[in-house]
Amino acid sequence: MKALVTGAAGFIGSHCAERLKKMDFEVVGIDNFSPYYSPDLKDRNAKDLKEAGIPIVMIDLREPKDFKKLDTDFDYIFHFAAQPGIAATSSFEDYLMNNLVATKNLIDFALKCEGLKLFTNISTSSIYGLRATLTEDAAPEPASFYGVTKLAAEQIVLSKTREQKMKTCSLRLFSVYGPRERPEKLYTKLIGCGFFHQEFPLFEGSEEHVRSFTFVDDIIDGVVSVIGKEDTIDGEVINLGTEQEHTTGEGFAIVEELLDTKIRKEIVPKRGGDQMFTKANIEKARRLLNYNPSTTLKEGLEKQIAWYRKEFVD
């Protein structure tokens, strides 16, 4: 079996590529090594993948000509690549090109893969809007360019099932954390501030925000469980995340406990589009994928802290 993983040098994509390799897949990773955050971090991830026998091909999904670098003999495609988050530095065009146009180009390539069994789109709870607590058939109310363009990309993918041209599914992920988490994300930044005794910039009001913080290994368990279930999940949207709820403040306190330090907070203005309450409803994932995430927030943060210490402190 052969799998293509887009965004393979990124946070979640790199973990997926490694898991597939351990499952005896032939894995090809692609990434454009965007400078959205330090390219050095993606280079570290790519080095780990290459050492595991996973080649990384530099491809810009916005450029159709780049797909000539790839063969068309893939059995599975896992599409992680995206313009992430709700950063103020990202323009609408960034989200449009990297989330929508890139996905459309990848779909065009996938249609040329005659043996393709399933195209798995990696989506986000941001599609639901400021509160994400309902089932997959709830009306989407995205409140950011990120959520809007990820919803549109999801529908481009699922339209190929409706046209009976390809088997597809879309997985909506909830608040993923763990080793290799991007540097601007909550826990990587917070852990760094704890180790190096720096102030943590905390968005006004965010301590009370509730999240389904989900450890990356639990997410990958769900992602790879689509394999072999393409008839069952064709055309489906499925939530992946933990049902455990924690406020940002509770997560902050757990990191302080594990590092045995107090981290100073700098309160900064709230940002638009930030979700206030998320709780993953995973009844559908349980039913279709036998999905059962089990990592507690404290267990996951212990692993993320150990990774951070090894990579950036020791």
Buried (B, 14 or more C-beta within 10 A) or exposed (E): BBBBBBBBBBBBBBBBBBBBBEEEBBBBBBBBBBEBBEEEBBEBBBEBBEEEEBEBEEBBBBEBEBBEEBEBEBBBBBBBBBBBBBBEEBEEEBBBBBBBBBBBBBBEBBBEBEEBBBBBBBBBBBBBBBBBBEEBEBEBEBBBBBBBBBBBBBBBBBBBBEEEEBBBBBBBBBBBBBBBBBEEBBBBBBBBBBBEEEEBEBBEEBBEBBBBBBBBBBBBBBBBBBBEBBEEBBBBBBBBBBBBBBBBBBBBBBBBEBBEEEBEBEEEEEBEBBBBBBBBBBEBBEEBBEBEBEBBBEEBBBBBBEBBEEEBEE
